[in-house]
């Protein structure tokens, strides 16, 4: 699902890091070595069909690499 994040992401939490990330080998191969963390937060998103919804989103993040692979986990509105 293609999404566009509108505005800032709020209520950001880290819920996995280091060995707690099952996808670590794939992330390092695709984007490079780094201090990877799996994070979640709340943001307004624009869906592919143009609708704007409030959603909980998850992504991977590493210092020097940035945020990668956003995905919607659930809608909050």
Backbone torsions as a table, in degrees:
resi	resn	phi	psi	omega
1	UNK	NA	123.3	179.8
2	UNK	-85.2	128.4	-179.3
3	UNK	-131.2	157.8	173.5
4	UNK	-125.2	126.4	-179.6
5	UNK	-85.7	127.5	-178.8
6	UNK	-104.2	122.5	178.6
7	UNK	77.4	-159.1	-176.8
8	UNK	-88.2	156.3	173.1
9	UNK	-92.9	127.8	-178.9
10	UNK	-111.2	170.8	177.8
11	UNK	53.2	44.2	-176.4
12	UNK	-74.8	132.4	178.0
13	UNK	-135.8	146.0	169.5
14	UNK	-97.3	126.9	-179.8
15	UNK	-120.7	-1.0	172.5
16	UNK	-157.3	145.0	176.3
17	UNK	-153.7	161.3	177.5
18	UNK	56.2	-126.9	-177.3
19	UNK	-68.5	-13.1	177.8
20	UNK	-74.4	-8.7	179.8
21	UNK	-96.7	114.8	-178.7
22	UNK	-67.0	-27.3	-174.8
23	UNK	-91.7	16.0	-172.2
24	UNK	-56.7	-47.7	-178.0
25	UNK	-61.1	-42.5	179.9
26	UNK	-65.7	-42.5	179.4
27	UNK	-62.0	-45.1	-179.1
28	UNK	-66.0	-36.5	178.9
29	UNK	-69.0	-40.0	-176.8
30	UNK	-78.4	-39.9	-170.5
31	UNK	-120.9	-13.9	-179.5
32	UNK	110.5	165.3	-179.6
33	UNK	-72.9	146.0	178.8
34	UNK	-177.3	176.7	177.0
35	UNK	-85.7	80.8	-173.3
36	UNK	-75.2	139.7	176.0
37	UNK	-134.3	144.5	173.1
38	UNK	-100.3	127.3	-173.1
39	UNK	-128.2	162.6	175.8
40	UNK	-141.3	157.4	179.3
41	UNK	-168.4	-179.3	-177.8
42	UNK	-118.5	134.8	179.6
43	UNK	-155.6	158.1	170.0
44	UNK	-81.2	134.8	-179.1
45	UNK	-127.7	148.2	173.5
46	UNK	-103.0	122.1	-179.2
47	UNK	-81.5	169.9	-178.0
48	UNK	-59.3	-30.0	-179.4
49	UNK	-86.5	3.2	176.4
50	UNK	96.7	-11.0	178.9
51	UNK	-70.0	146.0	176.5
52	UNK	-109.2	125.8	-177.7
53	UNK	-135.2	155.7	172.8
54	UNK	-89.2	127.7	-173.6
55	UNK	-141.6	152.8	168.0
56	UNK	-87.7	126.1	-179.2
57	UNK	-119.7	150.6	176.6
58	UNK	-121.5	150.8	177.5
59	UNK	-159.3	168.0	173.7
60	UNK	-105.3	146.7	-177.0
61	UNK	-146.3	141.8	175.1
62	UNK	-142.5	144.6	177.5
63	UNK	-61.8	134.3	179.3
64	UNK	81.8	-13.1	-179.8
65	UNK	-111.4	-42.0	177.5
66	UNK	102.7	-168.0	-178.8
67	UNK	-87.9	135.8	-177.9
68	UNK	-137.0	149.6	169.2
69	UNK	59.7	61.5	174.9
70	UNK	-66.7	142.4	172.4
71	UNK	-148.2	146.0	178.1
72	UNK	-83.8	129.0	177.1
73	UNK	-97.6	-38.9	176.7
74	UNK	-163.7	155.9	176.5
75	UNK	-92.2	142.4	-176.1
76	UNK	-107.6	-0.4	179.0
77	UNK	-115.7	NA	NA
